[in-house]
């Protein structure tokens, strides 16, 4: 793909990197376009340069005259170090506080606005989908005209305690709480739930703890822009309490035609073998907005 490596600054000063692609040369730019640019957000520990889940989505958007920005957030990869001002800190999925994605997303929106884009689509996969929904629910960026969230999980302390893997969750949460109580919030440990991951105690409690700061349904109910959620049928069947029943729960929020849900048959969490179907479903949603 012909594009450009770019950088932006989060609102707290952290440098972020990404890859910007203009609309395809063959795109008909005078056709109706509900969005002129899309900001794509990766999932946990991923990044803009290796994540492949949304690969088929990129040309689909560009063919519709929509520029695409593949963006890193501060939660990219496992661990990395960077500076905010004169302060050197550790970042990455092991240390991220999800709420800080708001500073990242605003920074990338500022970048796109500087490129003369004003009708933006936020599109995220997995935790990136949660971030898109959460940030827009709280900040209501005027430039954002739509949200697409592919496989955003339910991050619910109560649900996890009631789920089939509650023992693993309780063990991991207790480890995190013990470390914080001992004055070691930045200490890394290997959590066993929701999958084996290296994470700091503070980050684990932030993401999965009793405050339920990032409960998908709570954030989705606050959205005022059109939003589309997608899940793979396989992950709904076997992904546990993090995904079970989410399409029905989202449709039950009472947002009418401003919220829609698609289930991609045969899709797992990364849409193995059905990424074209994922792209087609998102394209159909974009086209429906354009004409209606």
C-alpha positions in Angstrom: 0.0 0.0 0.0 1.3 3.5 -0.9 1.1 5.7 2.2 3.0 7.8 4.6 4.5 7.2 8.0 3.1 10.0 10.3 3.3 11.0 13.9 1.0 12.9 16.2 1.0 14.1 19.7 -1.5 13.0 22.3 -3.0 15.8 24.3 -0.7 15.0 27.2 2.4 15.2 25.0 3.1 11.6 24.2 4.4 11.0 20.7 2.3 8.5 18.6 3.1 6.9 15.3 0.8 5.8 12.5 0.4 5.2 8.7 -1.8 7.4 6.6 -3.3 6.3 3.3 -5.2 8.7 1.0 -8.3 7.5 -0.9 -7.6 5.1 -3.7 -6.8 6.7 -7.1 -9.8 5.0 -8.6 -12.2 6.3 -5.9 -15.0 8.6 -7.2 -14.6 11.5 -4.8 -17.9 13.2 -5.7 -20.0 10.2 -4.7 -21.8 10.5 -1.3 -19.4 9.9 1.5 -20.6 10.0 5.1 -16.9 10.1 6.2 -13.8 11.6 4.6 -11.3 9.8 6.9 -11.3 6.7 9.2 -9.1 6.3 12.3 -8.3 2.6 12.8 -7.4 1.5 16.3 -5.6 -1.8 17.1 -6.4 -4.3 19.9 -4.5 -5.1 23.0 -0.7 -5.4 22.6 -1.1 -5.0 18.8 0.1 -2.1 16.6 -0.5 -0.4 13.3 2.3 -2.3 11.4 1.6 -5.9 12.3 -2.1 -6.2 13.1 -3.8 -7.9 10.1 -7.4 -8.2 11.3 -8.5 -5.1 9.5 -6.4 -5.5 6.4 -9.3 -6.1 4.1 -11.2 -3.1 5.6 -8.5 -0.6 4.5 -8.9 -1.0 0.7 -12.7 -1.2 1.1 -12.7 2.3 2.8 -10.2 3.8 0.3 -12.3 2.6 -2.6 -15.2 4.6 -1.2 -13.1 7.8 -1.1 -12.3 7.6 2.6 -8.7 8.2 3.7 -7.4 5.7 6.3 -5.1 6.3 9.3 -3.7 3.2 11.0 -2.8 4.5 14.4 -0.9 3.4 17.4 -2.2 4.2 20.9 -0.1 4.2 24.0 -1.2 0.6 24.6 0.6 -0.7 21.5 2.8 -3.8 21.9 3.7 -5.3 25.3 6.1 -2.8 26.9 7.9 0.3 25.5 9.4 3.4 27.0 8.8 7.0 25.9 8.8 10.5 27.3 6.2 13.0 28.2 8.1 16.3 28.5 11.1 15.5 30.7 9.5 12.4 32.3 10.5 9.0 31.0 7.8 6.4 31.5 6.9 2.8 30.5 3.9 2.3 28.3 2.4 -0.6 26.3 -0.5 -3.0 27.0 1.2 -4.1 30.2 1.0 -0.6 31.7 -1.9 1.2 30.0 -4.7 2.8 31.8 -7.5 2.6 29.2 -9.0 6.0 30.0 -5.8 7.6 28.7 -6.8 6.5 25.2 -8.9 9.6 25.2 -5.7 11.7 24.9 -4.4 9.5 22.1 -7.7 9.6 20.1 -8.0 13.4 20.5 -4.4 13.7 19.3 -5.1 11.7 16.2 -8.3 13.6 15.5 -6.3 16.8 15.7 -3.9 15.4 13.1 -6.7 14.5 10.7 -8.3 17.9 11.2 -5.0 19.5 10.3 -5.1 17.4 7.1 -8.5 19.0 6.3 -10.6 16.0 7.3 -13.8 16.9 9.2 -16.1 13.9 9.0 -14.4 11.1 10.8 -15.1 7.4 11.4 -13.6 5.8 14.5 -13.1 2.1 13.8 -11.5 -0.3 16.3 -10.9 -4.0 16.8 -11.2 -5.7 20.2 -9.9 -3.3 22.9 -9.6 -0.8 20.1 -13.3 -1.0 19.6 -13.9 -0.5 23.3 -11.6 2.6 23.2 -13.5 4.0 20.2 -16.9 3.6 22.0 -15.6 4.8 25.3 -13.8 7.9 24.1 -16.6 9.1 22.0 -19.2 8.4 24.7 -17.2 10.6 27.1 -15.8 13.3 24.8 -18.4 13.5 22.0 -15.9 14.7 19.4 -17.8 16.9 17.0 -15.7 15.6 14.1 -16.6 12.0 14.7 -19.7 11.1 12.7 -19.7 7.3 13.2 -18.3 4.4 15.2 -17.5 0.8 14.1 -16.4 -1.6 16.8 -15.4 -5.1 15.7 -15.5 -7.6 18.5 -15.3 -5.3 21.5 -15.5 -7.4 24.6 -17.6 -7.0 27.7 -15.3 -5.8 30.5 -17.4 -6.5 33.5 -16.1 -7.5 37.0 -19.5 -8.8 38.0 -19.8 -10.9 34.8 -16.3 -12.4 35.2 -17.0 -13.4 38.7 -20.1 -15.2 37.6 -18.5 -16.8 34.5 -17.2 -20.3 34.1 -13.6 -19.1 34.6 -14.3 -17.2 37.8 -11.6 -19.0 39.8 -8.9 -17.9 37.3 -10.3 -14.4 37.3 -10.4 -14.2 41.1 -6.8 -15.5 41.4 -5.5 -12.9 38.9 -7.5 -10.1 40.5 -6.3 -11.0 44.0 -2.7 -11.0 42.8 -3.2 -7.5 41.4 -4.9 -6.2 44.6 -2.1 -7.7 46.8 0.6 -6.0 44.7 -1.2 -2.6 44.9 -1.7 -3.0 48.7 2.0 -3.7 49.0 2.8 -0.4 47.3 3.8 -2.1 44.0 1.1 -0.9 41.4 3.6 -1.1 38.5 4.8 -4.6 39.3 4.3 -6.9 36.4 2.7 -10.4 36.8 1.4 -13.0 34.5 -2.4 -12.9 34.7 -4.3 -16.1 33.9 -7.6 -14.4 32.9 -9.0 -13.6 30.3 -5.9 -15.2 28.7 -2.2 -15.4 29.8 -0.8 -11.9 29.7 1.9 -9.9 31.2 0.4 -6.9 32.9 0.9 -4.5 35.8 -1.2 -4.7 38.9 -2.6 -1.2 38.4 -3.5 -1.9 34.8 -5.2 -5.2 35.5 -7.4 -3.5 38.2 -8.2 -0.6 35.9 -9.2 -2.8 33.0 -11.0 -5.6 34.8 -11.7 -4.3 38.3 -14.9 -3.6 40.3 -15.3 -0.1 39.0 -16.2 -1.4 35.6 -15.0 1.8 34.0 -15.1 0.4 30.5 -18.3 -1.6 30.5 -19.3 -1.7 26.8 -23.0 -1.4 27.3 -22.7 1.6 29.5 -20.6 3.4 27.0 -22.6 2.3 23.9 -25.8 3.6 25.5 -24.2 7.1 25.7 -23.3 7.4 22.0 -25.1 10.0 20.0 -23.6 9.1 16.6 -24.4 6.1 14.4 -22.6 3.1 15.6 -22.1 -0.4 14.2 -20.9 -3.5 16.1 -19.7 -6.7 14.6 -18.9 -10.1 16.1 -17.8 -13.5 14.8 -20.3 -16.3 15.3 -17.5 -18.6 16.7 -16.4 -16.1 19.3 -20.0 -15.6 20.4 -20.3 -19.4 20.8 -17.0 -20.1 22.5 -15.6 -16.8 23.7 -17.1 -17.0 27.2 -18.8 -14.4 29.2 -16.8 -11.6 27.6 -18.8 -12.0 24.4 -21.9 -14.2 25.2 -25.1 -12.4 24.4 -23.6 -9.1 23.4 -25.5 -8.6 20.1 -28.8 -9.0 21.9 -27.7 -6.8 24.8 -26.6 -4.0 22.3 -29.8 -4.2 20.3 -31.7 -3.9 23.6 -30.2 -0.5 24.4 -33.1 1.2 22.7 -31.0 3.3 20.3 -33.2 2.5 17.4 -31.7 2.8 13.9 -28.6 4.6 15.3 -27.1 1.4 16.5 -26.8 -1.9 14.5 -25.1 -5.2 15.0 -23.8 -7.8 12.5 -22.7 -11.3 13.2 -20.1 -12.7 10.7 -20.7 -16.4 10.2 -17.6 -18.5 10.8 -15.7 -15.6 12.4 -13.4 -16.0 15.4 -12.1 -13.0 17.3 -9.6 -12.1 14.5 -12.0 -13.2 11.7 -9.7 -15.9 10.4 -10.7 -16.8 6.8 -13.6 -14.3 6.8 -11.9 -10.9 6.8 -13.4 -10.1 3.4 -16.9 -10.8 4.9 -16.0 -8.4 7.7 -15.0 -5.7 5.3 -18.1 -6.2 3.2 -20.4 -5.9 6.2 -18.7 -2.6 7.2 -18.9 -1.4 3.6 -22.6 -2.2 3.5 -23.2 -0.1 6.6 -21.1 2.8 5.2 -23.1 2.7 1.9 -26.4 2.7 3.8 -25.5 5.8 5.6 -24.3 7.5 2.4 -27.7 7.1 0.7 -29.9 7.5 3.6 
